[in-house]
Amino acid sequence: MRQNIRKTKEIRQFLLQNIYNKNLVAETVARFGVTRAAVYRHLKYLTEQNVIQHDNMVKGRTYRLVTTEYKLSYNIADNLSESNVFTRDIAPHLPNNENLRRVWEYGFTEMFNNAIDHSSGSKITVVLWKNILNTMILIDDDGVGIFRNIKEKFNLVNEREALLELSKGKLTTDAAKHSGEGIFFTSRVFDKFFILSYGIMFSHNDNAKMYQDMFIEQDPTDLKGTSVFMCLSNTSDRSLKDVFDSFSGDNYGFDKTMIPIELARYGDDNLISRSQAKRVMARIELFKSVALDFTNVPYIGQAFADEIFRVFATAHPDIEILVLNANEEVSKMISRAKNVRL
């Protein structure tokens, strides 16, 4: 009996997690060794529970998760409080779980406050979606755009350089009010996270098992202000403490960071120059340890490697430099730079 109950739960969970798969029924049959009729009985049960719904199509039936949407709008004013908005408008729609509430309270209030303090906009729109698997929140403002704001405040070359700096953490345009930690940690405590502004996207997807930030380009005339999206499983056991601890040193401060080196590439450019390396290592003296993630970086030049692994490392012997996901060619260039003797 217990085995049957466990198998029923596994089948229904599989159906929910793969509900948008066009071959859902056939793959469920193959995976669990049940009949098509049995799969349809499970789908019928989930439909009757209002967890999923089906669309009758001419060539078959497709299913989707039942998702509830809540939309709210706020005028940015001196008396707009992110904590009041969270408690009054957001918390009642969250899963009844204290750990999840703490994660959402941290992420939502950090991102909502950014829109209040930094967007220079007039309006914030919040959309919350909830289904059996996930809760998702989108925060939109009509302001100047986060990457443009960073570019102008720090006199950077372009918005993509602003994206690179944002990925490191400890970046704020108002040090008196903000530590620069909010976006860094919020992006890593959620399953999916992105900031989209005028065609540039800062993205982190923990379900893909990647600490990888990225950018995309779209028509900037179609994307105004800043949009922040956060998604978290309703059964997640991730805690704020675990995320904070993974980037903290012995003194519990924000001492460690991780840099996706791919962000220093513009288009198909290779990373070959000292100026590119200096952009990568800018502000790293704020940390005690930096992990350089070379995912999707096929090649680096001698000057690039030398600037980081000899020049910077020699000038900052107290900063630990770690290398992640480097291919054989990149690893050889790094080793060569480390072994140079003057």
Helices and strands as residue ranges (DSSP letters): H 2-17, H 24-32, H 36-48, E 52-57, E 60-65, E 68-75, H 82-85, I 86-90, G 91-93, H 98-118, E 123-130, E 134-141, H 146-153, H 159-168, H 182-189, E 192-197, E 200-205, G 206-208, G 220-222, E 226-233, H 240-246, E 256-260, G 261-264, H 274-281, G 284-286, E 289-293, H 302-306, I 307-312, H 313-315, E 320-324, H 328-338
